[in-house]
Amino acid sequence: MKIFGRMPKVRGKMSYAQHMKRSKYCICARGYEVNSPRIVEAIMYECVPVIISDNYVPPFYEVLNWESFAVFILEKDIPNLKNILLSIPEKRYREMQMRVKKVQQHFLWHARPVKYDIFHMILHSIWYNRVFQM
């Protein structure tokens, strides 16, 4: 496990994106805002998101089965994070990463909307939440 502070700005060193692409799991900790770009970054770099937060509702939860491609960790379990991740069998990890690749299409923006891209996911999410609020 590699844990970094601030990414150094040195030529010839790996960039933030390269680190994410080479990682099996990417930590997506709760921040000050409701959502963080880290989750989408992890998905786009084909890294299994590890979402550390209590009571987090992921985007498009009504459509996407997040447990099939992300790991959710309660804040109280942070001291056990390494053991939790190491306990995930390699086969399960490969299945999760394959599903990360499949859900990427739902987080892409196109100038002209493409079926199931983020434009359609947002519209569906708005519709779903309005219908089920009644």
C-alpha positions in Angstrom: 0.0 0.0 0.0 1.3 3.4 -0.9 0.0 6.4 0.9 1.0 9.8 -0.2 0.6 13.3 1.0 0.6 16.1 -1.6 1.8 14.9 -5.0 5.2 16.4 -5.8 5.6 18.4 -9.0 8.7 16.7 -10.3 9.5 15.8 -13.9 9.8 12.1 -14.7 7.7 11.1 -11.6 4.3 9.5 -11.8 1.4 11.9 -11.9 -1.8 11.7 -9.8 -3.6 10.0 -12.8 -0.8 7.5 -13.3 -0.9 6.6 -9.6 -4.7 6.0 -9.8 -4.3 4.0 -13.0 -1.8 1.7 -11.3 -3.8 1.3 -8.1 -6.2 -1.6 -7.4 -8.2 0.5 -4.9 -8.6 4.3 -4.7 -9.6 5.9 -1.5 -12.6 8.2 -1.7 -12.9 9.7 1.7 -15.7 12.0 2.8 -14.8 15.6 2.4 -16.4 18.9 3.2 -18.8 18.8 0.2 -21.7 16.5 -0.4 -19.8 14.8 -3.3 -16.2 14.4 -4.3 -14.7 14.1 -7.8 -12.5 11.3 -6.4 -15.3 8.7 -7.0 -15.7 9.6 -10.7 -11.9 9.8 -11.1 -11.5 6.4 -9.6 -14.1 5.0 -12.0 -12.5 6.7 -15.0 -9.1 5.4 -14.1 -10.5 1.8 -13.7 -9.7 1.8 -10.0 -12.2 0.2 -7.5 -13.5 3.1 -5.4 -13.2 2.7 -1.6 -15.8 5.0 -0.2 -15.1 6.0 3.4 -18.2 7.6 4.8 -21.1 7.0 7.1 -24.5 7.5 5.4 -23.2 8.3 2.0 -25.7 8.0 -0.9 -23.8 7.5 -4.1 -24.9 9.1 -7.4 -27.4 7.1 -9.4 -27.9 4.7 -6.4 -31.4 3.9 -7.8 -29.9 2.4 -10.9 -26.4 1.3 -10.2 -25.5 -1.5 -7.8 -22.6 0.2 -6.1 -21.8 -2.7 -3.9 -20.9 -4.7 -7.1 -18.0 -2.3 -8.0 -17.1 -0.3 -4.9 -16.1 -1.0 -1.4 -17.9 0.9 1.4 -16.1 1.5 4.7 -17.7 3.0 7.8 -15.6 5.8 9.4 -15.2 3.7 12.6 -13.6 1.0 10.5 -10.8 3.2 9.1 -8.2 1.5 11.5 -9.0 -1.8 9.8 -8.9 -0.5 6.2 -5.8 -2.4 5.2 -7.1 -5.7 6.6 -10.5 -5.2 5.0 -9.0 -4.6 1.5 -6.5 -7.5 1.9 -9.4 -9.8 2.8 -11.1 -9.2 -0.5 -10.3 -12.3 -2.7 -8.5 -11.6 -6.0 -11.4 -13.1 -8.0 -13.9 -10.7 -6.2 -11.5 -7.7 -6.9 -11.3 -8.7 -10.6 -15.1 -8.8 -10.8 -15.4 -5.4 -9.2 -12.8 -3.9 -11.5 -14.6 -5.4 -14.6 -17.8 -3.7 -13.3 -16.0 -0.4 -12.8 -15.1 -0.6 -16.5 -18.8 -1.2 -17.4 -20.2 1.7 -15.4 -17.7 4.2 -16.9 -20.2 4.9 -19.7 -22.7 6.3 -17.2 -20.2 9.0 -16.1 -19.2 10.2 -19.5 -20.4 13.5 -21.0 -20.9 13.9 -24.7 -21.6 17.0 -26.7 -24.6 15.2 -28.1 -26.1 12.8 -25.5 -25.4 9.1 -26.0 -27.7 6.5 -24.6 -27.0 5.8 -20.9 -24.4 8.6 -20.6 -24.3 11.0 -17.6 -26.9 13.2 -19.3 -29.5 10.4 -19.4 -28.4 9.2 -15.9 -29.1 12.7 -14.5 -32.5 12.9 -16.2 -33.4 9.5 -14.9 -32.3 10.4 -11.4 -34.4 13.6 -11.4 -37.4 11.7 -12.7 -37.0 8.8 -10.2 -36.6 11.1 -7.2 -39.6 13.3 -8.2 -41.9 10.3 -8.8 -40.9 8.6 -5.5 -41.2 11.8 -3.4 -44.9 11.8 -4.0 
